[in-house]
Amino acid sequence: MALELSEALQQQLARYNITQFDEVALRQALEKHTTTYTLIKLAEWPARRWKCQYRLMMKESMYDAQNVSEAYAMGLLALLQPAMDKQDRH
């Protein structure tokens, strides 16, 4: 089975002590940091148009991904990076 997450995404997540990269672990991590999100599997024509298979919507943002794990990882990074930046300033 091919890796679902690129090595670059895995390295970014590892900075936040996230070392399990399977779909379930990433979903559980995401749910610890947000109360609401929507994951959509795109139909054939939008997938071709936007060159992605899934779209994760959180707050005012959208994250396009090729698979579910990638969508969760992108959303999780979007939540964790600003939180870490705030900690660094204090």
Sequence and secondary structure as in RCSB ss.txt:
>XXXX:A:sequence
MALELSEALQQQLARYNITQFDEVALRQALEKHTTTYTLIKLAEWPARRWKCQYRLMMKESMYDAQNVSEAYAMG
LLALLQPAMDKQDRH
>XXXX:A:secstr
   SS HHHHHHHHTTT    SHHHHHHHHHHH S  EEEE  HHHHHHHT SEEEEETTEEEEESSHHHHHHHH
HHHHHHHHHHHHHH 
